[in-house]
Amino acid sequence: MPVITVSGDAAARGHQQGEMMRDGIARCIEIYDATFKLADAEVAARASHFEAVTRAWHADLAAEIDAIAEGSGHPHHWVWALNARSEIMSYTGAQESECTSVWSPSTNILAQNWDWMASLEPITVALDATHEDGHHVVTVTEPGIVGKVGMSSAGTAVGLNFLFSPEPLDGVPVHVLLRALLDARSSDEVEQLLSTVGNGRSAHVFLAKSDGVGSSIEYTGSQVWRTDSSTEPLLHTNHFVNGGEAGDALPQGAGADNSGARYDRSVEFVAEHGVETEDNVRGLLDDRGNSTFPICRPWAESPTLPGVETGTVCAIVMRLDDDEIDIRLGPDPAGSWQTHSV
């Protein structure tokens, strides 16, 4: 996986990303233009909304996204649309099922497979960003998007599972939230961001901190459910599992059969093998015990996106005790890992 190394203030970081990923951003725009199937004016209108809510909540990241567009030479509204691609996809009714995640408190590891379109594998990057004060972030992301799964030098790790909710989604985009959490300099700042970001997205955010606490946070357009654990493993796929209050009618989530099968297999794996060792955490990501709906997913035609192949784009293991993130590109469990220090 290519590594994009940037540094400086928000404008400098953004310009560097735009310049270095110009071709990848162009390809990313092509992919999501075909996925959204929206008129350009509609994309621009939705992007403008998410730009406004982001700018009001986190001006530094808004400046970085502006600079990505300027540095790349691509349309401003399309770079903003990329950063809100999960919310715009949910608006279009997409229910594609992707990603299996695990928090292992005994090893202090947050890990996941990122499952999505095969066309993204060649352009996915590891963004290595250093701020002016030395704060350091490494995040696996798509060209033009400021953040996704990653770790920071402040001892924070984040993961993501796509969820589908039919409710209006008008909050800060989840990819902006993920990067903001990574940019936070302390645990208190992480919690402050979570307390102010509100709802308005449909996604599961996995959060882990170096103090050994993991948090599974599910968002809908109007609600948020959170489960914290410092003792028991937490698992997630692409449907709502935290449950809320008794009697709550939960949204369906995405890819019900696929997501349910991968979640059930994850529970079986933990019961059979546990995730008390790093090898077993990796073993869960590699698992194909359910051959119909494997956790490590070979490329296959999507049931919801005709003509599009989906599968495991990469596996990511974030070792908070070691301040290191391991990445393996592609759906082959025998593939090689690359390690980045934060």
C-alpha positions, 0 to 999 in steps of 0.5 A: 500500500502506498504511503502518503507522508504529509506535514505542517498546518491544515493547508499544507497537509491538504495541498500535499495530499492533493498534489500527491494523490491527484490521479487517485482522487480522479479515480475515486471520483469516477468510482463514487460518481458511478456508485451514487448515480446522482446528477452533478448538481445533486452531488454539489448540493449534498456536498455543500451541506456536509461542508457547512456542518463540518466547517462549523464543527472542525474548521481545521479539517475543513481547511485541510479538505479545501486544500486537498481540492485546491492541490489536486485541481479537482472540483471542490464539491467532489472532494467534499462529496468523497469525504461525505461518501458514506452519508451520500451512499446511505441517502441513495439507499445503498445497503452494501455489507462491509467490514468485520471488526474486533476489540481485544482488551487483553491484547489492547488491539483494535483490528478489522477487515475493510471490505469494499470495492475491488476497484479501490484496492489499487488506490487505497493509501496509508496517510501519514500526517504530522502536525506542526506540534509533532502530533502524528496520525497514520490512517488507511483511507481512500484518496481525497478522504481525510481519514478512516481506520487508523491510530494516533501518537496520543494513543487513540485508534479508530475503526469503521463499519458501514451501517444503513439507516433510512433516517435523514443523515445531516450531521458531520460526516463519519470520515471527518469524525474519525480523523478528528478523533485521531487528531485529538491530543488527549482522551478528554479531547476525544470525549469532548468531540464525541459529546459535540458531534451529535447524530446525523450519520449511519455508521459504527465507530470503533474507538480504543484508547491506550488505557485499555478501554474500547468503545463500540458506538452506533449512530443513526440519523437521530440516535447513538448507542455506545458500549464500553469494555475494558474486560470483554471482547467487542465485535461488530459487522454491519448491523446494530448490535448494541441494542439501545433500551429494551423495546427499541426498534433498531434499524435493519443495518446493511446486508442483513444475511451477510452481516449476521453470518459474519457476526455469528461466526465472529462470536463462534470464533471467540468462543472457540479460540478467544482473542487473548493473543495477537495471533488469534486476533489475526486469525479472526480476520483471516477466518473463512469458517462460513464459506458462504459469508466469510470474514476474509472475503475473496472478490465476488460480484456484489449482490447490491451493486451489479457488475461491481466486485467486492471483498476484503480490500485490506486487513488492519491490526492496531497494536496500542501497546506497541504504538504500531499499525499493521496493514495487509492489502487484499483478500489473501490471508497469506499476504504480507503485512506492512508496519507503521509506527505512530 
